[in-house]
Amino acid sequence: MPYDPKLHIVLYQPEIPYNTGSVGRTCVAVGAKLWLVRPLGFRVDDYYLRRAGLDYWQHLEWEVVDDWPMLVERLAGSQFWYFTKKATRSYADVQLGQGEVLVFGSESKGLPDQMLAEQHERCLRIPTRGDVRSLNLSNSVAIAAYESLRQTGDLAGRLHL
């Protein structure tokens, strides 16, 4: 039976295996597919990656793509949202739909400026106080993924409450 994810989570050039493992665990919890865009800062068989995902990694639907154009081709027709601290619009101010693509940048660089400039109307931020430079990648993914499920009504229907 083909996998029908309710959401696509993209990590663009992630660097830290623990974060990616934690994101994978969140993806299993919400029924999302995880996409990793190379280059990666670790090997996909990395002990720390699997350790952070605990025993959930075997249940994760995931795919690694060689570059951004390949990802865009594989998810053609999907709506993309780009999460960045450089955005002015809050994630809470848009309607996130089923099957959409939530894109997150690397831990140290975020998403490329050119990508953000080309998609400025689809850039979102998670508001924080000025004392905080940014949130942890896995925390950001969890916030966005659960907000998407809340908006689409999938929290009660698909998850065990």
C-alpha positions as protocol buffer text, in pm:
chain_id: "A"
residue {
  index: 1
  type: MET
  ca { x: 0 y: 0 z: 0 }
}
residue {
  index: 2
  type: PRO
  ca { x: 153 y: 339 z: -96 }
}
residue {
  index: 3
  type: TYR
  ca { x: 229 y: 578 z: 185 }
}
residue {
  index: 4
  type: ASP
  ca { x: 4 y: 885 z: 187 }
}
residue {
  index: 5
  type: PRO
  ca { x: 170 y: 1140 z: 417 }
}
residue {
  index: 6
  type: LYS
  ca { x: -46 y: 1412 z: 567 }
}
residue {
  index: 7
  type: LEU
  ca { x: 253 y: 1642 z: 555 }
}
residue {
  index: 8
  type: HIS
  ca { x: 603 y: 1665 z: 410 }
}
residue {
  index: 9
  type: ILE
  ca { x: 888 y: 1787 z: 630 }
}
residue {
  index: 10
  type: VAL
  ca { x: 1203 y: 1896 z: 445 }
}
residue {
  index: 11
  type: LEU
  ca { x: 1538 y: 1949 z: 612 }
}
residue {
  index: 12
  type: TYR
  ca { x: 1761 y: 2143 z: 374 }
}
residue {
  index: 13
  type: GLN
  ca { x: 2123 y: 2041 z: 432 }
}
residue {
  index: 14
  type: PRO
  ca { x: 2085 y: 1943 z: 799 }
}
residue {
  index: 15
  type: GLU
  ca { x: 2408 y: 1928 z: 998 }
}
residue {
  index: 16
  type: ILE
  ca { x: 2336 y: 1768 z: 1336 }
}
residue {
  index: 17
  type: PRO
  ca { x: 2228 y: 1403 z: 1353 }
}
residue {
  index: 18
  type: TYR
  ca { x: 2052 y: 1441 z: 1689 }
}
residue {
  index: 19
  type: ASN
  ca { x: 1823 y: 1710 z: 1548 }
}
residue {
  index: 20
  type: THR
  ca { x: 1742 y: 1506 z: 1239 }
}
residue {
  index: 21
  type: GLY
  ca { x: 1672 y: 1200 z: 1452 }
}
residue {
  index: 22
  type: SER
  ca { x: 1435 y: 1401 z: 1670 }
}
residue {
  index: 23
  type: VAL
  ca { x: 1262 y: 1541 z: 1361 }
}
residue {
  index: 24
  type: GLY
  ca { x: 1223 y: 1185 z: 1233 }
}
residue {
  index: 25
  type: ARG
  ca { x: 1055 y: 1088 z: 1556 }
}
residue {
  index: 26
  type: THR
  ca { x: 813 y: 1381 z: 1523 }
}
residue {
  index: 27
  type: CYS
  ca { x: 739 y: 1279 z: 1164 }
}
residue {
  index: 28
  type: VAL
  ca { x: 640 y: 930 z: 1279 }
}
residue {
  index: 29
  type: ALA
  ca { x: 420 y: 1082 z: 1550 }
}
residue {
  index: 30
  type: VAL
  ca { x: 226 y: 1302 z: 1306 }
}
residue {
  index: 31
  type: GLY
  ca { x: 227 y: 1088 z: 991 }
}
residue {
  index: 32
  type: ALA
  ca { x: 466 y: 1306 z: 792 }
}
residue {
  index: 33
  type: LYS
  ca { x: 729 y: 1205 z: 540 }
}
residue {
  index: 34
  type: LEU
  ca { x: 1079 y: 1333 z: 606 }
}
residue {
  index: 35
  type: TRP
  ca { x: 1291 y: 1460 z: 317 }
}
residue {
  index: 36
  type: LEU
  ca { x: 1664 y: 1528 z: 356 }
}
residue {
  index: 37
  type: VAL
  ca { x: 1836 y: 1747 z: 96 }
}
residue {
  index: 38
  type: ARG
  ca { x: 2210 y: 1687 z: 50 }
}
residue {
  index: 39
  type: PRO
  ca { x: 2474 y: 1765 z: 146 }
}
residue {
  index: 40
  type: LEU
  ca { x: 2414 y: 1630 z: 495 }
}
residue {
  index: 41
  type: GLY
  ca { x: 2642 y: 1695 z: 791 }
}
residue {
  index: 42
  type: PHE
  ca { x: 2633 y: 1325 z: 884 }
}
residue {
  index: 43
  type: ARG
  ca { x: 2585 y: 983 z: 733 }
}
residue {
  index: 44
  type: VAL
  ca { x: 2232 y: 843 z: 722 }
}
residue {
  index: 45
  type: ASP
  ca { x: 2353 y: 535 z: 906 }
}
residue {
  index: 46
  type: ASP
  ca { x: 2497 y: 755 z: 1182 }
}
residue {
  index: 47
  type: TYR
  ca { x: 2454 y: 610 z: 1532 }
}
residue {
  index: 48
  type: TYR
  ca { x: 2347 y: 946 z: 1675 }
}
residue {
  index: 49
  type: LEU
  ca { x: 2084 y: 994 z: 1408 }
}
residue {
  index: 50
  type: ARG
  ca { x: 1925 y: 661 z: 1490 }
}
residue {
  index: 51
  type: ARG
  ca { x: 1971 y: 707 z: 1864 }
}
residue {
  index: 52
  type: ALA
  ca { x: 1781 y: 1038 z: 1864 }
}
residue {
  index: 53
  type: GLY
  ca { x: 1497 y: 871 z: 1671 }
}
residue {
  index: 54
  type: LEU
  ca { x: 1502 y: 583 z: 1918 }
}
residue {
  index: 55
  type: ASP
  ca { x: 1316 y: 277 z: 1797 }
}
residue {
  index: 56
  type: TYR
  ca { x: 1083 y: 485 z: 1581 }
}
residue {
  index: 57
  type: TRP
  ca { x: 1322 y: 514 z: 1286 }
}
residue {
  index: 58
  type: GLN
  ca { x: 1198 y: 184 z: 1143 }
}
residue {
  index: 59
  type: HIS
  ca { x: 849 y: 336 z: 1113 }
}
residue {
  index: 60
  type: LEU
  ca { x: 965 y: 655 z: 945 }
}
residue {
  index: 61
  type: GLU
  ca { x: 890 y: 726 z: 581 }
}
residue {
  index: 62
  type: TRP
  ca { x: 1193 y: 918 z: 458 }
}
residue {
  index: 63
  type: GLU
  ca { x: 1394 y: 994 z: 150 }
}
residue {
  index: 64
  type: VAL
  ca { x: 1725 y: 1161 z: 74 }
}
residue {
  index: 65
  type: VAL
  ca { x: 1756 y: 1370 z: -242 }
}
residue {
  index: 66
  type: ASP
  ca { x: 2078 y: 1494 z: -396 }
}
residue {
  index: 67
  type: ASP
  ca { x: 1978 y: 1858 z: -439 }
}
residue {
  index: 68
  type: TRP
  ca { x: 1698 y: 2114 z: -422 }
}
residue {
  index: 69
  type: PRO
  ca { x: 1582 y: 2084 z: -787 }
}
residue {
  index: 70
  type: MET
  ca { x: 1537 y: 1709 z: -738 }
}
residue {
  index: 71
  type: LEU
  ca { x: 1319 y: 1768 z: -433 }
}
residue {
  index: 72
  type: VAL
  ca { x: 1106 y: 2027 z: -615 }
}
residue {
  index: 73
  type: GLU
  ca { x: 1059 y: 1781 z: -900 }
}
residue {
  index: 74
  type: ARG
  ca { x: 961 y: 1497 z: -665 }
}
residue {
  index: 75
  type: LEU
  ca { x: 705 y: 1717 z: -487 }
}
residue {
  index: 76
  type: ALA
  ca { x: 577 y: 1899 z: -795 }
}
residue {
  index: 77
  type: GLY
  ca { x: 229 y: 2040 z: -745 }
}
residue {
  index: 78
  type: SER
  ca { x: 267 y: 2069 z: -367 }
}
residue {
  index: 79
  type: GLN
  ca { x: 250 y: 2393 z: -171 }
}
residue {
  index: 80
  type: PHE
  ca { x: 580 y: 2483 z: -6 }
}
residue {
  index: 81
  type: TRP
  ca { x: 621 y: 2691 z: 313 }
}
residue {
  index: 82
  type: TYR
  ca { x: 970 y: 2813 z: 412 }
}
residue {
  index: 83
  type: PHE
  ca { x: 1044 y: 2857 z: 782 }
}
residue {
  index: 84
  type: THR
  ca { x: 1301 y: 3123 z: 860 }
}
residue {
  index: 85
  type: LYS
  ca { x: 1380 y: 3374 z: 1131 }
}
residue {
  index: 86
  type: LYS
  ca { x: 1409 y: 3631 z: 848 }
}
residue {
  index: 87
  type: ALA
  ca { x: 1037 y: 3618 z: 765 }
}
residue {
  index: 88
  type: THR
  ca { x: 794 y: 3881 z: 888 }
}
residue {
  index: 89
  type: ARG
  ca { x: 477 y: 3669 z: 872 }
}
residue {
  index: 90
  type: SER
  ca { x: 398 y: 3430 z: 1155 }
}
residue {
  index: 91
  type: TYR
  ca { x: 316 y: 3066 z: 1086 }
}
residue {
  index: 92
  type: ALA
  ca { x: -6 y: 3125 z: 1283 }
}
residue {
  index: 93
  type: ASP
  ca { x: -126 y: 3379 z: 1025 }
}
residue {
  index: 94
  type: VAL
  ca { x: -159 y: 3135 z: 734 }
}
residue {
  index: 95
  type: GLN
  ca { x: -377 y: 2837 z: 658 }
}
residue {
  index: 96
  type: LEU
  ca { x: -162 y: 2525 z: 637 }
}
residue {
  index: 97
  type: GLY
  ca { x: -324 y: 2247 z: 434 }
}
residue {
  index: 98
  type: GLN
  ca { x: -299 y: 1874 z: 408 }
}
residue {
  index: 99
  type: GLY
  ca { x: -8 y: 1740 z: 205 }
}
residue {
  index: 100
  type: GLU
  ca { x: 186 y: 2065 z: 214 }
}
residue {
  index: 101
  type: VAL
  ca { x: 562 y: 2091 z: 236 }
}
residue {
  index: 102
  type: LEU
  ca { x: 727 y: 2255 z: 537 }
}
residue {
  index: 103
  type: VAL
  ca { x: 1089 y: 2347 z: 462 }
}
residue {
  index: 104
  type: PHE
  ca { x: 1355 y: 2412 z: 728 }
}
residue {
  index: 105
  type: GLY
  ca { x: 1718 y: 2513 z: 679 }
}
residue {
  index: 106
  type: SER
  ca { x: 2038 y: 2391 z: 833 }
}
residue {
  index: 107
  type: GLU
  ca { x: 2113 y: 2460 z: 1196 }
}
residue {
  index: 108
  type: SER
  ca { x: 2395 y: 2708 z: 1134 }
}
residue {
  index: 109
  type: LYS
  ca { x: 2290 y: 2877 z: 807 }
}
residue {
  index: 110
  type: GLY
  ca { x: 1915 y: 2840 z: 774 }
}
residue {
  index: 111
  type: LEU
  ca { x: 1776 y: 2852 z: 422 }
}
residue {
  index: 112
  type: PRO
  ca { x: 1971 y: 3023 z: 140 }
}
residue {
  index: 113
  type: ASP
  ca { x: 1894 y: 3393 z: 93 }
}
residue {
  index: 114
  type: GLN
  ca { x: 1822 y: 3340 z: -277 }
}
residue {
  index: 115
  type: MET
  ca { x: 1561 y: 3074 z: -199 }
}
residue {
  index: 116
  type: LEU
  ca { x: 1396 y: 3305 z: 54 }
}
residue {
  index: 117
  type: ALA
  ca { x: 1397 y: 3599 z: -187 }
}
residue {
  index: 118
  type: GLU
  ca { x: 1235 y: 3390 z: -461 }
}
residue {
  index: 119
  type: GLN
  ca { x: 967 y: 3264 z: -222 }
}
residue {
  index: 120
  type: HIS
  ca { x: 928 y: 3563 z: 11 }
}
residue {
  index: 121
  type: GLU
  ca { x: 546 y: 3541 z: 12 }
}
residue {
  index: 122
  type: ARG
  ca { x: 570 y: 3180 z: 137 }
}
residue {
  index: 123
  type: CYS
  ca { x: 821 y: 3249 z: 416 }
}
residue {
  index: 124
  type: LEU
  ca { x: 705 y: 3205 z: 775 }
}
residue {
  index: 125
  type: ARG
  ca { x: 859 y: 3257 z: 1115 }
}
residue {
  index: 126
  type: ILE
  ca { x: 794 y: 3122 z: 1461 }
}
residue {
  index: 127
  type: PRO
  ca { x: 789 y: 3431 z: 1681 }
}
residue {
  index: 128
  type: THR
  ca { x: 1034 y: 3445 z: 1970 }
}
residue {
  index: 129
  type: ARG
  ca { x: 1148 y: 3709 z: 2213 }
}
residue {
  index: 130
  type: GLY
  ca { x: 1441 y: 3920 z: 2101 }
}
residue {
  index: 131
  type: ASP
  ca { x: 1673 y: 3749 z: 2349 }
}
residue {
  index: 132
  type: VAL
  ca { x: 1659 y: 3427 z: 2145 }
}
residue {
  index: 133
  type: ARG
  ca { x: 1842 y: 3408 z: 1813 }
}
residue {
  index: 134
  type: SER
  ca { x: 1647 y: 3102 z: 1697 }
}
residue {
  index: 135
  type: LEU
  ca { x: 1474 y: 2788 z: 1816 }
}
residue {
  index: 136
  type: ASN
  ca { x: 1622 y: 2441 z: 1793 }
}
residue {
  index: 137
  type: LEU
  ca { x: 1547 y: 2282 z: 1455 }
}
residue {
  index: 138
  type: SER
  ca { x: 1356 y: 1986 z: 1596 }
}
residue {
  index: 139
  type: ASN
  ca { x: 1145 y: 2215 z: 1817 }
}
residue {
  index: 140
  type: SER
  ca { x: 1061 y: 2434 z: 1517 }
}
residue {
  index: 141
  type: VAL
  ca { x: 952 y: 2133 z: 1314 }
}
residue {
  index: 142
  type: ALA
  ca { x: 733 y: 2007 z: 1597 }
}
residue {
  index: 143
  type: ILE
  ca { x: 562 y: 2345 z: 1639 }
}
residue {
  index: 144
  type: ALA
  ca { x: 489 y: 2374 z: 1266 }
}
residue {
  index: 145
  type: ALA
  ca { x: 382 y: 2012 z: 1219 }
}
residue {
  index: 146
  type: TYR
  ca { x: 135 y: 2015 z: 1505 }
}
residue {
  index: 147
  type: GLU
  ca { x: -5 y: 2351 z: 1396 }
}
residue {
  index: 148
  type: SER
  ca { x: -64 y: 2206 z: 1051 }
}
residue {
  index: 149
  type: LEU
  ca { x: -247 y: 1909 z: 1200 }
}
residue {
  index: 150
  type: ARG
  ca { x: -451 y: 2138 z: 1425 }
}
residue {
  index: 151
  type: GLN
  ca { x: -558 y: 2349 z: 1130 }
}
residue {
  index: 152
  type: THR
  ca { x: -656 y: 2053 z: 914 }
}
residue {
  index: 153
  type: GLY
  ca { x: -844 y: 1882 z: 1196 }
}
residue {
  index: 154
  type: ASP
  ca { x: -614 y: 1580 z: 1193 }
}
residue {
  index: 155
  type: LEU
  ca { x: -521 y: 1602 z: 1562 }
}
residue {
  index: 156
  type: ALA
  ca { x: -830 y: 1423 z: 1685 }
}
residue {
  index: 157
  type: GLY
  ca { x: -888 y: 1197 z: 1385 }
}
residue {
  index: 158
  type: ARG
  ca { x: -541 y: 1055 z: 1321 }
}
residue {
  index: 159
  type: LEU
  ca { x: -365 y: 1075 z: 1654 }
}
residue {
  index: 160
  type: HIS
  ca { x: -433 y: 888 z: 1974 }
}
residue {
  index: 161
  type: LEU
  ca { x: -542 y: 1142 z: 2232 }
}
